């Protein structure tokens, strides 16, 4: 058995999520992919992948071995590049996840610039307004908004955002602007399911301190875009992250309320799996992304 070739097949199967996908990616016959994977499992003496009728799942041993395979293949590629005089040329795949709105506004341009600098690297970008399991979904890097929980992930802060409560000018003209956090009880509100707290809004400011209020949710939505759109339509007051309402605020479709009660910064962090940082291309990507986000969020956050 060609062990490096078998490792390459195993990594491709994991990335593609299927034997047929790996075969297409590697331009190998499906029978070869299946045979090499079986031989590799026989060699290491454990099951690396559980095959079901619907999908392939890495076993715990498979996840551990996958990280080792990536390191070995990256090291071999690095040595070969150095011998060929291409020490500064990175190649391979990188996967990243980020919130939807932040991704469209800031991550996509940052990734595009990185790809222009490194033509042999491919990036898989997953935009989702949820906390993605980096290990379970085979993600190298994530951009997260909010306080980091204790974690084994490597993290570096790249900027900050804030929450903003806002409403359409027509709604404010009709119902008036709340003068205090407690006054929100007399208003219609649009709640965003992914925002911590749901219909219990917590405001924090250096001047006024911390205030919590249970708002009347006339409409509950599951995306920030829907919350902003509903507020623009005059349904009520929405509370979202600053970048999510930025375009509507600049276009005067929304206006902020209770600004003095809501001025505490919310951190934005780039996190990565330590095992993936052993790959030179991932380290280069994290450096580039962090630099660009610090510049972008410093200007707009």
N, C-alpha and C positions, 0 to 999 in steps of 0.2 A: 504493500500500500504506500502511495505517495502521501505522506502525512500532511505536508503543507497544502497539497491539492485538496485533501479531504477536509482540512480546516477551512479552506476557502469556500468549499461547498457548504459546510455547516454554517458559516457566517452568512452566506447568500440565502440559504433556506430560512434562517432566522429573520433576515431583513425582508425577504419577499413574503414570508408567511405561508409559503407552500413550496412543494417540490417542483411543481411545474413552473412557478414563478422564478425560482432559482435557476432552473434549466434554461429559461429564456434569457435571464440576466447574464448567465455564464456562456450562453450559446453552446450548451452541452446537451447530449441526449438525456431524456428523463431517466432512462435506465442507469446511466452512469452516475447521476446525482443520487439516486436511491441506493445504488450499490456502495458508493463511497461513504455515504452517511452511515449505512449499516456497518461497514468495515470500521469506521471510526468509533462507533459505539462499542463494537466488539473489542477494539484495541484498548479503550479506556475502562471497559468493564462496567459501565453504567448506562442507563437510558438517558439520552440527552434531550430527546423530543418525544412528547406524547402525541400520537396521531389519533385524531377523532374523525368522525365523518364530515365535520364542518370546518375544522381548522387544526393547525399544529400549535402546540403549546410547549414552551421550554420547561423542562423539569428544574427543580432547584439546582441540581448538579449541572444541568445544561446551561443555566444562567452563569454559574461560576466559570465553567469551561469556556463559554462564549467570550467572557471578558479576557481570559488568558489567550484565546485564539486571536482576538483583535490585537492584543499587545504584540504577540509573536509576528503576525503578518505586517503590522506597522513597522516593527523593528527591521524586518527583512526588507521591506520597501525602502525604509530610510537608508539602510546600508547600500542597497542597490543604487539609489539615487546619488548617494555620496560618491560611489565608485564611478558613476557615469558623469560626475561633475554637475549634478543637479541637486545639490544639498538644500537649496532654498525653494525647490519645487515640491509642493504638497499635492497629494492626490487622495481620492477616496470619498466616502460619504460622511455627512454630518447631519444629525437630526436635532431640531429645536422646536420648542413649544412656547407659546405666549398667548396672552388674552387677545381676543379678536380685534377690538378697536385699537389697542396699542400696537398690535401686529401690523395692521394696515397702515397706521400713521407713521410708525417709527421703525419697526423690525424689518418690514419688506425693503425699504430703502437701504437699510444697513446691510442686509443680506445681499442685495443686488450689488452694492459697492464691493463687498468681500468677494463675490463670485467673479467680478470683473478683474480683480487682482490675482485670483487663483483659478485659472480656467480648467484645471484638472480636478477640481473639487465639486461635488454635487451636494445640494442641501435639500433635506425634507423638512418642510415647515408645517407644523400642526397648530392651527389657531383655535383655541377653545377657551370659553369662559368658565373653566373649572381647574382644579388642581390635578395635573396629570401625573400619574405614577411613572417616574422616569425609568425605573428598572422594569416594571411590568410592560411598558409600551416601547421599550428600547429607545429611549430619548437620551441624547448626549447632554443637551443644554436647555435650560428653561429660563424665561424671564417672568418673575413673579412680583405681584403688587401686594403690599401689606407686610406686617411683621412676620419674620421668619420664625417658625417653630424650631425647637431643638431638632437637629438633623445631622446626618452624616454627610450631607451634601456640602460641597465647597461653595461659598457664597461671597459675593462682593457687591456692595451697594453702588448703584450707578446714577441715582437721582431720586427725586421724590415727586409725588403728586398730591392732590388734595381732593376732598369731596366737595361737591357744590350742589346746593339745592337751587332749583330754578323752575320758572314757570313762564308760560306764554304771556306777552304783554296784555292780550285780551283777557286772560284769566285774572291777572293782577288788577286790571281796570274794573272787572266785574266783582271780584271778591276781596280786593285789597291785598297788600303784602303783609305777611305775619310779622309782628313786631318783636316776638320772642319765640323761643322754641316751644313753650307751652301753648302758644296760639295756634300751632299746627293742628291741634285737636279739632279746631273749627274749620279746617280746610280739607278739600279732597286731595288725595295723594296717589301717585303712581309708584308702586314698589317693584323692586328689581330682585328676583328670586336669588340671584347669585351674590348679592351684596349681603355681607354678614349682618345678622339681626333681623332681616326681613322687614316687617312692619314696625319694628322697634328701632327708631333712629337715635343714634348717640352722637351728639355734637360736642366737640372739644375745641377750646380756644384758650389762648394765654390770658386774655382779658376777662372772659366770662366763666372759665372753668368748664366742667363737664356737665352736660344735661342730656337726659334720656327722655324720649316721648314715644308713646304708642300712637302711631298715626292711623287715620282711617284710609284703608287701601281701597280706593274705588276700582283700581285695576292693578293686577299683579302680572308681571311679564317675566320672561326668562332670558332676555337679552338686553344689553344696554341700549342698542339701537332702538328697540321697541319702546323702552322707557323714555328715551329722548323724543322719539316720534310722537308718543302719546302726549307728552307735555307740550310739544309744539302744537298739537291738535286741540289743546285747551282742556284736556281731561282733568289735569290737576298739577300739583307740584311734584317734581321728580327729584331724586337725589342720586347722582352718579359721580364717577371720577371725572376730574377736570377735563382730561383729554377727550372723554366720551361726549361731552357737551360742547366742546370748543367751537366746532363749526357753526352750530346753531346759535351760540352766544355771539360769535363774531358777526353773524348775519342778522342779528337782532330778532331772531325768531324766538329766543328765550332771553330772560333776564334773571340774574342771580337774586336770591333772597337770603336773608339771615347770614350774610357773609361774615360779619364780625363774630358769629358764634361757631364758625367752622374753618379755622385757619391752621390746624395742626397738620404737619407734613406726614404723608404716608410713603414709606420707603419703596423704591423699585430696586430689585435685586436680580443679578444674573447668577444662577446656580448651575452646578454641573456635578456629575458623578466623578468622584476621585479617580476611579479606574479609567474613565474615558479621557481624563486630562493627561494620561500617559501618552496619548496619541498627539504628535506634534501638530497635526492639522486642527485638532480640537482646541489646543492651547492658543494657536494663532487666531482661530475664530473667536474665542472668548475675549482675547485682547482687543481685536478689532471691534467687536460688538460693544464691549464695555466703553471703549473710547468714544465711539459714535453716540451711544446712548447718553453718556455724560454731557456731550455737547448739545444733543437734541433736547434732553429733559431739562437741562439748565436754562434753555431758552423758552421752553413751552410749559414746563411742569408747574 
